[in-house]
Structure formats: C-alpha cells, structure tokens
Amino acid sequence: VKNGEFDLHNAFLGSLSSVNPAIRSNAKIAEIIVLQLAISKSFNAIDSHTHLSANDQEYISRVRMHVQEECFKDLEELLLIVTSGKVEMKDDERLVRLDKIYQSMKDKSAFTQSFTGNVRTLIGQRKESEREAHTTKKLYGITQ
C-alpha cells in the first residue's frame, strides 16, 4: 500500500512538470509571438526619422526599451510554462498563466500601435510645417 501511494504521488508530481501537448500547441502561443514581432516592426518603422529631434528620438528609444523589456519578461514566462521540466504546474494553472501573458502582450501591442501612430502623426505634422515654411519663403522670395 505504501509503495502504491508513493508511486501515485510520484506520478502526480511528475505530471506537474511535463507540459500537455495541447497546451504547447495552443494558438495563443503563436499569437503572442506574432504580437511581439508586430511590436518590433512598429518601432522599427519610426526609427531615426529626419523629422524627429534628438530629444524625440531619445524619448522614443526609452519607451521602446521599456516595452521590449516587458515583452522579454512575458516571453521568458511563456517559455517557462510551455517547456517541460521548468516549473511544476497543473494544466489549468498553465492555461491561466498563458491567458495572462497573452493579454499582457495584447496590451503592449495596443499601446505600441497607439504610440507609434502618434509619432507618425507628429512626423506628418512636421513635414507639413516644413512644406508650408518652404512655400511661404518661396512666395516672399526669401532665400537661405
């Protein structure tokens, strides 16, 4: 009886460290990766634009670094919960953590889309101001 109960406990504890294939192939995992790539792409699209001042670029760089650090933390946690032997969790616990990571990455993606959209709007406004200034100078015959 003692050995039987010990074997049951061992089997249960062993199952906690192995990841169910259904969890490992969960669609949210691929979506998290896609969101991470989209975040990087969005920041790359506004990198070193000529209409951004050094202060603007420094601020954007700090925001990018912070978002990327947070993404890295999420990806590290994702790796922990989908790799067998890393942490001991039941399937439902893994799914709850996966959902939290997915929501966190969606939030970062939404923030990034909004932030980079605002930066693109700023760039557009500065381009337009530059065109207007150039046109005004031409109209009044001002040369530089």
C-alpha positions in Angstrom: 0.0 0.0 0.0 2.8 2.4 0.9 4.6 1.8 -2.4 1.4 2.2 -4.4 0.6 5.6 -2.7 4.2 6.7 -3.2 4.1 5.8 -6.9 0.8 7.7 -7.2 2.4 10.8 -5.6 5.5 10.4 -7.8 3.3 10.1 -11.0 1.3 13.2 -10.0 4.4 15.3 -9.2 6.0 14.1 -12.5 2.9 15.1 -14.4 3.1 18.6 -13.0 6.5 19.2 -14.6 5.5 17.9 -18.0 3.6 20.1 -20.4 0.4 18.8 -22.1 0.9 18.8 -25.9 -2.5 20.5 -26.2 -1.1 23.4 -24.1 2.2 23.5 -26.1 0.2 23.8 -29.4 -2.2 26.4 -28.1 -2.9 29.1 -30.7 -2.3 31.9 -28.2 1.4 30.9 -28.2 1.7 31.7 -31.9 -0.3 34.9 -31.5 2.0 36.1 -28.7 5.0 35.6 -31.0 3.2 37.5 -33.8 2.3 40.3 -31.4 6.0 40.5 -30.3 7.1 40.7 -34.0 4.5 43.4 -34.7 5.7 45.5 -31.8 9.3 45.4 -33.0 8.2 46.2 -36.6 6.2 49.2 -35.4 9.1 50.7 -33.6 11.4 49.9 -36.5 9.2 51.9 -38.8 9.7 55.1 -36.8 13.5 54.7 -36.1 15.8 57.6 -36.8 13.4 59.7 -38.8 14.8 63.0 -40.0 11.8 65.0 -38.7 12.4 63.9 -35.2 14.7 65.9 -32.8 17.4 64.2 -30.8 15.1 64.6 -27.7 12.2 62.9 -29.6 14.4 60.1 -30.6 15.8 59.6 -27.1 12.3 59.5 -25.7 11.1 57.0 -28.3 14.2 54.9 -27.6 13.4 54.9 -23.8 9.8 53.9 -24.5 10.9 51.2 -26.9 13.4 49.8 -24.4 10.8 49.7 -21.7 8.2 47.9 -23.9 10.8 45.4 -25.1 11.9 44.7 -21.6 8.3 43.9 -20.6 7.9 41.8 -23.7 11.0 39.9 -22.8 9.6 39.2 -19.4 6.4 37.8 -20.9 8.4 35.7 -23.4 10.5 34.3 -20.6 7.4 33.3 -18.6 5.9 31.8 -21.7 9.0 29.7 -22.2 8.8 28.5 -18.6 5.2 27.4 -18.9 5.5 25.6 -22.2 8.8 23.8 -21.6 8.6 20.5 -19.7 10.6 20.3 -16.5 10.9 24.0 -15.9 8.0 24.6 -13.5 5.6 22.3 -11.7 2.0 23.3 -12.6 -1.3 21.7 -13.4 -2.7 22.2 -16.9 -5.3 24.7 -15.7 -2.6 26.8 -14.0 -0.6 26.8 -17.2 -3.6 27.9 -19.2 -4.3 30.8 -16.7 -0.7 32.0 -17.0 -0.9 31.7 -20.8 -4.0 33.8 -20.8 -2.3 36.4 -18.7 0.7 36.5 -20.9 -1.5 36.7 -24.0 -3.5 39.6 -22.5 -0.3 41.4 -21.4 1.2 41.1 -24.9 -2.1 42.4 -26.5 -2.0 45.4 -24.1 1.6 46.2 -25.1 0.7 45.8 -28.8 -2.2 48.2 -28.4 0.0 50.7 -26.6 2.7 50.4 -29.2 0.3 50.9 -32.1 -1.2 54.0 -30.4 2.3 55.4 -29.5 3.8 54.8 -32.9 0.7 56.1 -34.6 1.1 59.3 -32.6 4.8 59.5 -33.6 3.8 59.1 -37.3 1.2 61.9 -36.9 3.9 64.1 -35.3 6.2 63.3 -38.2 3.5 64.2 -40.7 2.7 67.5 -39.0 6.4 68.4 -39.0 6.7 67.6 -42.7 3.7 69.7 -43.5 5.0 72.6 -41.4 8.3 72.3 -43.3 6.5 72.4 -46.6 4.4 75.4 -45.6 7.5 77.2 -44.4 9.3 76.4 -47.7 6.3 77.6 -49.7 6.0 80.8 -47.7 9.6 81.5 -48.2 9.3 81.0 -52.0 6.2 83.3 -52.1 8.1 86.1 -50.4 11.3 85.5 -52.2 13.2 84.6 -49.0 16.3 82.5 -49.7 18.6 80.9 -47.2 
